Amino acid sequence: MIDCWGEATDLLERAESLLARGAFADADRDIEAVRSVMAEYPFQIYLEGLSSCLQGDGLALKKAAVRALNSPEGSIGAAGMRNRALYLLAAGDADQAKSILLGLVKEQALDEVRLYAVPYLETLSRAAPDRSEITALLADLRHLAWPAGWVVDAAKGRREEALKNVSRQAYPFPMYCQQYMIAGLQQDKDLAERVLSGIAIHQRSIALWTLGRPDRVYGQCNFAKDPEAQNNLKFCDETKTMLHSNLRIFIDDFDVQQLLFMEEDLRIRFENAAMKARLSVDCKMIEL
């Protein structure tokens, strides 16, 4: 049961991120996967309503929020309180939701607020743009969590948290493949799919980060190396090999247009290498 809850939470967190990007079909698949094993998990119920609302069903969100409030959360602590605040807001009880979220700030649960509550409220505010109380609460939380400015810190925090949560097993190295995944790097594959889900297929891109050490890099493309391949190209290799040899191959031979990074130091290294080699490619930080 513990494993089940953990897997469900991971899928639903990804689904929320996909909804924020407008990738409704992918988000709905993740939500359905959780529903198939836990039909009354409240965050899954809430996300079903949120997805329907974002796709045009204005009544679905409040109905789902009421159902979620009447279902056992299964999660205690800051995460459970944060979720309950979302359901209360969606159901129309802004005062109680505000009390819960400000309580998290008072208890110094700032990572919960920065990495989850604020991004989730941003998505909720898009689903309910006429709800001024949601916008006001979002502004209050941003100020409390990032008194010196929230945008850069929020993006950096989400990237760091995502990488910190990646679990790896023994994996072949170096490896370039067009299989479903590189053995041992399942969660890297899942994170890359989340990153690349909002990138247009015609814009050839690679998501990149280090494999827990600066001399090894993981990369996943939004394109296949061969037209007949069923899966997109993914790889792990020495960072210096990518910088000094394979970067040119990807840009010149495979027409890669942008590189997306989870780590600022890695972005700088690739950007400098591209400039030195006079290669034309955009190097951008990932926005989760």
C-alpha positions, 0 to 999 in steps of 0.5 A: 500500500505504501508503494501504491500511494507513492506511485500514485502521488508521482503520477498525479504530480506529473499530471498537474504539471501537464495540465499547467502546460495544457497537455490535457491528453497526457495528463488525463492518461496519468489521472486514469492510471491512478483511478484504475487502482484507487478510484476515490483518491481525493487529489485524483478526483480534484485533478479530474475536475481541474482538467475538465474545467480547463477544457471547458466544463466550468461546473466540473471543478467545484463538483470534484472539489466537494467529492475530494473533501469528502474522501480520505486524503491518505496523506498527512502533514504539509502535503495533505494540508496543502491539498485540502486547501486546494479543494476548499478553494475550488469548492468556494471556501476561500477563508478556510483555505487561506487559513491552512496555507498561511498556517504552512507559512507560519510553520516554516513549511516553505518548500511545500508552499514554494514547490507545490502550493504556489504552482498548483494555485497558479493552475487553479487560478487559470481554471477559475479566472473570475475568482479574485480571492484565488488571485489575492491569496496567490499574491499573498503566498508569493510575497510571504515565500519569496519576499525578495522576488519569487519567479527565479527562485521558484523555477530553480527550486522546482528543478532542484526538487525534481532532480533530488527525487530521481532514483537510479539503479545500475545502468549501462554507460555510455549508452545511446538507444531508442528503446523505451528507456535506458535500463536503470534510468526509468525516472530520468526518462519520466522526468524528461518526458515531463519536460519535453511534453510541452515542446512542439515536435518540429522544434528539435530539442534535448533535455539534459542534466547530470547523473548525480555527478558532473562528469556524466550527463543524461540526455533525452530527445523529442525525436528519433534517430531513425524514421522507423524507430518507435521511441525517441533517442535517449543517451547517457555519456561523459559530459566531456564527450558531449561537449567536445564531440557529440554536441556538433553531431546533434546540431549539424547532423540532427538539426537540434535547435534547442538544449534544455537544462535542469542545472545552470552550471551545465547550461553555461558549459554547453553554451560556452562550448557551442559559442567556441565551436560556432554552433547555432543552438538555443541553451535554455533553463527548463521551466517545470 
